[in-house]
C-alpha cells in the first residue's frame, strides 16, 4: 500500500507545509522502491526535539537491499526536482537511503549510503547519516512516517560507543569544520559552540540531545566563565544562516578558547568512564546498564570546573596559542573529502554489484 493510502495518523511535525511535503516524499519514494521499501523516518532535531524554522528536516529511508540502478536514477530525479520548487521546506530536506542489513549490526557503521544534503539537487554516496549519533537518535526517538517502529530495525548503540565516538570527534572537530566552513560567518561560530556542547553532553550522559538542549545544559554544567559565550549562542540562534552576517567581535577567539577547554573536558570525562573499569569489548555485547556516569564522579569533575573559575563569569578565558596541531590534522583526509570522493566514484558508472566507497 502506498504511503498516500495509509492512515496518516498524527502529523509528524508542527509545520503544515513540511507535513504535506513529507507525505508526498514517502508516497513517491515508496512508488519508486516498491518491494524494496521498508520504512521512512525522521531523525535529527525533528525526532529529538527543539526543531524550528532554522532546522534541517533529517530523514532516513530503510530499504530491504541497496537500491538498484533504476531506483537510483529515479530517486535522483526526485531529489533534483524538489529543491527547484518554491517554499521553505523544499530546500531543507536531508537524508539517506539505508539497507536494513546495515542497520541491524554495528559492523555497518561508516558504510556509504545514498544521501541528499539539504538544499542540494545532486545525490552522493556519503557516511553522513551512518553514525552512532544518528542510529541512537533514530532508535530511541525516531518519528515513523511509514513502516515498523525503528527499534525493530536499528541495533542498539551503547552509551560507551557514543562516548568513544564523541571523544574522537572532539579531537578532530576543528579541521573537520574548516573543511567545509569558515569563521567569516556568525553561523559557523555558533555552530561550533553548539556542537561542542552537544559532544560534551554525550560524553557526560551517554545520550544525545538537541543543540539547544545541550546549550541549556552547558550553562549549568560547565565552567561559569563560558556562560557569556553560551548565552550569546542561544540568543543568536534565531538569526539562522546569513552568509553576509559576520561573527560578533571577539566571539571567534572565545570559540577557539572554548574548543581547547572542550578538548580538556573530554579527556577528563573519558578518564572518569575508564575508571569504571569496563573493557571496550563489552560494547558489542550490548549489555544493559545505566548509561550515565556515577553522580558522585560527575559532580566531582564539574565541581573542579567551578572551583577553577577564578576569572569570574564576566571574563573570558585566555585565547589559545597557535593552532599548528589542528592545521596538521587538517592535512588528513576529512570525512567531507571522503564524501566528495565517494560522489566522484558513483557506482552507477561501474559494476552494479560493486561495493560503494
N, C-alpha and C positions, 0 to 999 in steps of 0.2 A: 504494500500500500504506500502511495506517495505521501511525503510529509504534508502536502496541502490537503490531504483527505483525512488525516488523523484528527482526533480530538485535540485542539491546540492547547488546552489546559490554561493555567495562569500565564500571563505574559512574562517572558524571561527577563525583561528589563523595564525600567520606568520611562523609556523613551519610545513613543508610538512609531516614529519613523524607523528606528532601529528594529523594533519588533517585526514590522512589516518586511523589512529587508531580510531579516533572519529567516522568516517563513519562506520567502522566495528562494533564498540561498539553499536551505535544506531541501526544498522540493526539486530544484534544478540539479543539485548535486546528486540526490538520490536517483533522479531520472538518468543522469549520466552514468552512474556507477552500477545501477541495477542490483544484481545479487551480490556485488562486491561491497555494497553499503552495509555497515554495521550500526553506526550511530553518529550523531553530531552533538557537540557540547561546547559550552562556554567555559573558559578558564581565565586566568588573569584577574583583573580588578572587578570584572562583572561577576566573577564567582566568589572571590574572597572578600569583596566589599569595597565601598568608597569610590565606585566608578562615577564619573561625571562627564561633562561635555568635552573635557580635555583628555579623556581616556581613549585608548585604542580598544576595540572590541576583539578580544582574542578568542579564536575558536579552534576546535580540533575535530576533524572528521576521522573516524576509525573505519578502516576497510578490512575485509577478510584477507586480502592479499595486496601486494603492491599493485598500483594502478597500471593498467595496460597502456600501450602506446596510444590507442584511440581515445581512451579515457583521459590521458594526459593532455592531448590536444584539445579535447572538449572543455576540460577544466581551465586550461589556459585561455581559451576564448571567453569563457565565463568571467574569469577574473581580470581579463583585459577590458571587458565591456562595462563592468560595474563602476569602476572609478571614473569612467567617462561621463557618467550621469551627473545631474545636479543633485544637491542635497549635502548634508553634513556627513552622515554615517557611511555613505558610499565611498568615502575617502579614508575611512578608519577601520576597515576590516583587516584582520591579520590572523593568519593561522596556517595549519599544516594538515597533511593527509597521512595518517599513521597506520601502518599494518598492525592488526591486533596482536599478532605473534610477538611483535617487538615491544608491546606494552605489557605483556604477560611476564616478562623477566627483566631484571636489571641489566642483563647482558645486552639488551637492546639499546641502552643508553648511548647517546653520541652518534647513532646512525643517522644518515641524512634522509630527510623526508621532503616531499614536495611542499613548497612553502610560498606564501604570498605575504609580502611586507605591507604595512598599512600605507595606503596611497599609491602603491606601486601597481603597474599593469603587466609586469612580466614576472612569472613564477620562477623559482630557482630551487635547487636542492640545498637544504640547509639543516643544521643541527639546532636551529634557534629554539624550536619548541620541544626538543628531545633532551630535557634536562631534569635533574632531580626536583627542582622547584616547580616546574610545570606539571610533572607527574604527581607530586604531592598535592598541589592545588586542585588538579583535576580529580584525583581520587577522593580527597577529603571534602571538597567544596564545589566540584563541577556542577554546572547547570545543564540538565539534559534537555536538548532540543528535540531529539529523536533517538530511539534505541534504548538498550538496557542501561541500568544505573552504572556510572563509571567505576564503582567499586568492583563490579563484576568483570571488568576488562583490564584494570590497571593494577600491577603488582605494588604492594606496599613499599614505600620509601621510608626507611627508618630515620629517626632523629640523628643518629650518628652519621648516616650517609649525607643528610642535609648539611650537617656541620662541616664535614670534610670538604664538601663542595664549596661552601661559603668561605672556608679558610683559604682555599686555592684562589677563589675569585677576588678576595680582598687583595691578595698579593699581586695579581696581575691587572687590577682594576684600571689603573691609570693608562697603561699602554693600550689596553682593550678599548677604553673610552676614546682615546685620542686617535684611534684607527678609523673612527667614523664621525667624530665630533670635535669641536674646538671650544675653548672658553671665551670666544668672541661674543657668544650669545648668553643671555641670562638663563635661558632654559637649560643649557648644558651644566652650568654651575649648580642650579637647583637639582637637576637630575643626579649629579654626583653626590650631593649631600643626602638626598632621599635614598639613593641606592645603598650607600654605605650604612645608613641607619637600618635599612632592611637586612643587610648582611649581619650586622651586629645583633639585631633582634633574633634572627635564626640561630646564630651561634649561641645565644644565651637561653633560648627556649626550645630549640629543636623543632620549631614550627615556622610557617610562613605567614606574613601579614602584608597588608597593602602599604604603599608608600606613606600615605597619610597616617595610618595607624602606627607605623614604625616611627615616624617623626614625633608623634604624640608620646609614644613610649620612651623615645630617646630623651625627650625633655626631662622626664622624671628619673630615668635610669642612668644617664651618663653625667659626666663632669659638668657642673653648672656653668663652667666657663664657655660651654658651647651653646647655651640657651639662646643667645642673640642670633647666632647663625641658623639654628634650627627654626627659631620663630620667624626669621626672615624668609626661610624656605617655605614654611607653611603659609605665610601671608601672601607670598607672590605666586603661589601655585595656580591661582585663577587667571594669571596672565597668559598661560598657555605658551605655545611655541611661536615666537615672533622673531624672525632672523635679524631684524634691524634693532632689536632690543638688547642693548649691552648690559653686562652684569653690573650690579651696584659697585661703587668704588670700594675697594678693599675686600670684596667678597671672594674673589678668586684666590687671593693669598690666604684668606681664612679657610677656604675649602681645601687648599693644599695642606695646610697645617692639620686640618681635621682628618685628612687621609692618613697622615703619619700617626695621628692619635688612634685612628681606627685599626691600623695595622698592629699597633702595640696592644690594643684591647683584644683584637682577635687572637693574638698569641696567648694572652692571659686566660681568655675563656677556653681556648683549646687545651691549655695546660690543666685547667680545672676538670675538663671532661676526661683527660688522660689519667688524672689521679683516681678516677673511679675504677680504673683497672680493667676496663672492658677491651678485650682484643678486637682488632678490626675485623677479624674473620667472622665474628658473630653477626655482623651486619647482614650478610647474605642469608643468615638463618631466620631473619625476621622475627626475633623473639619479642614477645610483648613485655614492655617495660615502660616506666614513667619517662617520657621524653625530656622532662625539664631537669635542669641542674638542681642539685640539692639546694634548698633555700638558704641554708646557712652558708654554703660555699659561695653562692652567687651574691649574697648580701655582703660577704667579706670582700669580694672583688670590687663591688660597686662602692662600698664604704671607703676603700682606699682611694677611689677617684675623688670623692667629695673632700676627703682629708687633704688631698694634694692640691685642691683648688685654691691656692694661696693668692692667685691673681685676682680672685673675685669674679662675680658674674659679669660685671661690666667691661672686663678687659679681655682682649684676645690673646691666646697663647702665641708664643713666638712662631713665626713662619719657618717652614723647613728650609734647609740649605739646598744647594744644587741637587737636581734630581737625576744624577747620572745613572743611578741604579734603575730608575724607571725607563730612562732612554735606552739602556741596554736591553731591557726586557722588550721594549717596543720593536727592536730589530727582529724579534722572533715572529714567526708566522702566527698572526692572531686568528681568533675564531672568525672575525669578519672577513679576513683574507681567505680563509678556507671556504667560507660561504661563496665568495666570488669565484674561486677556483672551481667549486662544485658546479656553479652555474655554467661555467665555460665548458665543463666536461659533461654536459647534459647527456644522459644515456639514450635519449631519443636518437642520437646520431651514431650509436654503437649497437652492440648486440642487445637484443631485447631483454635477455635474462641477466645481463651484466649487473653486478652489484654497484649501486650508486656510490660516489666517493664517500 
